[in-house]
Amino acid sequence: MAKKIILLLITLLIALFLSMTPALSDRGFIPLYGYAEEKSQNAIIAWNGEKEVLILSTNFEGNAKLLEVIPLPSKPDVKKGDMESFTKIARIVAEKTRSMGPLGKGIRETRVEVIMHEKIGAHDITVVKASDAKEFREWAVKAANLSVDIPEKFIHGIENYIERGYHYFVFDIVEVNGSNSVEPIVYIFETDELYYPLEITSYSQDISSVNIYLLCYGIIDRKAIYRTGLHPIAGFEDYIELGRRDLEEISPELAIMDSAYFMYVIYHGNLSSLRDLSVSKDEVHVPTLYEKLCKWLDGLVLVQLVKFLDRTDVFGGVLISLFTITSVAGAVAASFIPARLMSLRTGRKYWYIVFAPIALILLTVRGWASLFVLAALSILGFAFLVIVIVKAIGRIL
């Protein structure tokens, strides 16, 4: 378990470091002028089964003005995000495991309707509702007021989204100078599926990285992750549960649930192989209290040692068995000895009940501290067993 914690912490920190350097996005982008390469994209997704909060940040390298297009299943609320959200979620999870220019002017709105236009930090954002891909392209070119060539494959992708019922699109124009991370934007929208648009970038041949932090009311079936081309990294086997206070600390908008399970997925490679991340309620499992208890027990060092017996030789098995037995005996001694002393002093037997929880507490210490505690208990337990055995033999003789 400790090794899993270290690996998860290292993975999260590496992902966080990469997110501060150039890499790829889940969004489709078109250079209006100049050249820029999308090196990485980072997303935090919270979904409670009805509403989704999507925090997106993209890292670019180059000098250009870019138009990004994000298809969404319903009309979104758009807010400014905070880069600290990505730092906070990495820290909190580590603790848990360780413990375009103005748009919409003069454009006909028969098949393309402007829902919102707002300047948010470095982002010039317009939300539109579209029902025809070709008119969508004409609208985009005119709205940008630039002679920009939108790839035909990109338009086919837009058409595919419209046919699938995705009629809301976010236009986001950002200017890139050198290598920098564009401040995050928060999108809040109604959806009966956890959704993340990846196919919009399928026309791109770029090599890039995707880091997605998932927050859901249950554990997502890994098959739903694999079919998109993404790779599940953490949170699918070891339950990592965050409370409302944790969610609010990461970003207030994420607190759409009292608690959420954290999962982490990544991708690195050519974007053309990605498919949209779409998770239905049937693909989310809410762990029962019994399952949580089993997972918690499974993480205890003693339980791991017992499981290891099947994978070791006879000599190793004997050592592990002795260590386990003496550790348990040590925990019993740690509660029995003070209870015995207090009982003799006061003449009352209830001290055995008072000190009984000490054994359970000592045996369920988690993390690195558990190794030192169990080692001390093993020594105490060995001495305790020797004394008990000697006294027993003395009585027999």
Secondary structure, DSSP 8 states (H G I E B T S, - for coil): -HHHHHHHHHHHHHHHHHHTSS---SSEEEEEEEEEEEEEEEEEEEE-SSEEEEEEEEEEEEEEEEEEEEEESS--EEEE--THHHHHHHHHHHHHHH---S-SSS---SSEEEEEEEEETTEEEEEEEES-HHHHHHHHHHHHTS-----HHHHHHHHHHHHTT--EEEEEEEEEEEEEEEEEEEEEEE-SSEEE--GGGTT---EEEEEEEEEESSEE-HHHHHTTT-EEEESSSS--EEEHHHHHHH-GGG-SSSEEEEEEEEEEEEGGG---EEE-GGGEE---HHHHHHHHHHTSHHHHHHHHGGGS-HHHHHHHHHHHHHHHHHHHHHHHHHHHHHHHHH--STHHHHHHHHHHHHHT--STHHHHHHHHHHHHHHHHHHHHHHHHHHHH-
